[in-house]
Amino acid sequence: MTPLTEKHAQLLKSNRALLLTFERLPIAGKLSAVALALILGVYSGITAIQGTASNRVQLCIRNKQALQCVDKAGKPYIMTEYHAEKWKANPNVVFHKKIPATNPHKALWMALAGCSFWAAGAGLRSLQNSERQLANYEILAEKRDLAKGQLAARTELLEDYRAMRIKEVQAEGDVEAVANDCAVVLKQCEVLGEADIRIAQMEAEEAVFEAETAGLPEDKKREYIAFLRNQKTPFQFQLTGTQTFDGINNPSDKVESGSASAIESATVSHLLHPSETKAIAILKQVAGSRLSLLFIAGSGGGKTVTQACLISLLLEKCPDTEFWVVSQKNDSYCGLREKGRVTLFEITNLKATLDRIHHVWEIYDTRRRKKEHERASMSPVRLLLADWLSINSALQEMASHPDVKASNYLVELCDIGLNGRDFNVGFWADLQSFYLLAIGMKADSNIRQNFNLIGLGNYYTDEFGFVNDSYGVLANMIATHSIIENKEVRQALLVEFNDLKPISKQHERPIMLSTLSPPTVCLQANVRHYQQQHQIVSGMEASSGQADISDSSSGKGNVPSVQDWGNLQNPYWKGEEGSEGSEGSEDLEASERSLEDYLADVLTETSAPVFSEEFPLTDHQERVQLARLLIAKKLGKQKTIWLLWGLKDGGRNNHRYIDARTMLENLMKGEGNDNAQ
């Protein structure tokens, strides 16, 4: 042990000099000294307890008859010389004989035994102390070896991951190279094909010209050629009337979209509760707000549909909005996926998600460096963090991953959420919890006041008959002091929430809480058409290669018109115009069968529903006629809807069943054919 002070060193040297000398001995010397001390102590102790240490005297008592030298038990009267001196004055006591001491050094042996045992104890204590210190060092050595093993295993894992990523990048490069080669070959084929077609056309035109000028003399041929050269093109100078190119290009000479009232036209005419008008106003206000937004709802609470509505409203108001999405689901998000703005979260590719967040932060970082007068006309930039609670949990669990270590995504989100308002940069995060830790922020409830909060709760039965009740999160939000501070307001909102529950359950319509001043609980407006219209646009883009997100928010009311739905996105499925050559043998085969044959297949359920894409009859008018024949069978509405659209009452798709029932009633009234035109 190293002395702490000079006085400590003097005390150690004076009080433990012998022990320090002992501690310097090797382990064999220590054990030998301890063993010798123990043997000497045992021997001295045994010797000390044997014999007598002083001389003794045997006495006899004189009585009338004779001398009595033993007691009744037969033991002689023996005492020490000291006690015998006291009995000399007694005439009846006779000193018989003196017994000398057998062990006169008994005290010395006892002292030697004590010293030997003390020395052995001190030696053992020293050995114990050394063993304790050695044990501590061994524990440290074991921990060091374990840490080395963990580092080695981690290094090996990182090397394997690096090798795997290198192979993935190489494979992606190979695939991209092959795709580029194929594209080049296809382009060459197109060019060669167009050249061949042009050459064939020129040869045909030359042959026609030769046929037209056959038999003409050379001077007539020259006159005919000169006439053709002097001819104007058939479409030149043919624009007549008062319309001009300037009038065509005039941007004010266009039909206005009227999108600002799209949501009203879709909902006001079919209100289930007066509070839906509040929901419309709240959605508009939240969509245009510069504050970041938190969607809070349990699973199935209606976050996805509300997101689609808000995205559409913001794009209608600010078409130049720059949207980016990070999501667990490969949804369209109002056409953003088709524009390459959706990043699918992958555990094997964390860098893509982190890069997307960093990209939006870089926009924020660029804008914050601008001067005040340069910030006046900044277009909105929004980052939608869909399913963010699960994504953030995964990122925190994988905090040791190199990509996560290299990023500051939580710091960047904090910058965007708290400071991005001044630069029109924000994020929308959907969560299942209203605590800030769900976002990844370690802050108190006051920070929550810097966000717009939308809470949702819903109740529905899915297609398998399982009930989804997500009212719990919304009820907890309303009853939480840090969300709604005023107790009376909380109680009033809870009463409104309980009043709306029966309507919400009956129609499977979410209940919405907004923390915009004043806090409001209302029935969510019917905004599902926003998501459905974008699904229709996505399907058309996949088939025709044409995508335009601005066309997806026309807002046509609760029940879409017949021509807008197929498979309840186009229930009468008229097919694409201008593609007669693509119908091929299927139309020929379909025309050879009568409607009665198709009706028999539908009634026996051996074919797909009449208004599905898989149904073999492609002509729209014939499908409507077949539907009328099926209605004439009077099978009941549920059975008829099942045979026409393949939908059943109840479940998560109950809203589609309601729409199908409305269109069935229109067919029964004779309106279906008109709507299909």
Summary of the structure (lengths in Angstrom):
residues: 677
radius of gyration: 50.2
end to end distance: 100.6
largest distance: 199.9
contacts: 1865
relative contact order: 0.06
helix: 58%
strand: 10%
